[in-house]
């Protein structure tokens, strides 16, 4: 029952910001980042 935590890279942060600005859902963003 261990949680897996990992920080996101600067590239992932930029991609996340771009996808959010485009109106992409959180689920779709997570899928695209394999999270």
C-alpha positions in Angstrom: 0.0 0.0 0.0 2.8 2.4 -0.8 2.3 5.7 -2.5 4.5 6.6 -5.4 5.6 10.3 -5.4 7.8 11.8 -8.0 8.4 15.4 -8.9 7.7 16.7 -12.4 10.4 18.1 -14.6 10.5 21.6 -16.0 9.6 20.2 -19.4 6.5 18.5 -17.8 5.6 21.8 -16.1 5.7 23.6 -19.4 3.7 20.9 -21.2 1.1 21.0 -18.3 0.8 24.8 -18.5 0.3 24.6 -22.3 -2.3 21.9 -22.1 -4.2 23.7 -19.3 -4.2 26.9 -21.4 -5.6 24.9 -24.3 -8.5 23.7 -22.1 -7.4 20.1 -21.8 -8.9 18.1 -19.0 -6.8 17.1 -16.0 -7.4 13.4 -16.9 -6.1 14.0 -20.4 -3.1 15.9 -19.2 -2.3 13.1 -16.7 -2.6 10.5 -19.5 -0.3 12.5 -21.8 2.3 12.8 -19.1 1.9 9.1 -18.2 0.9 10.0 -14.6 
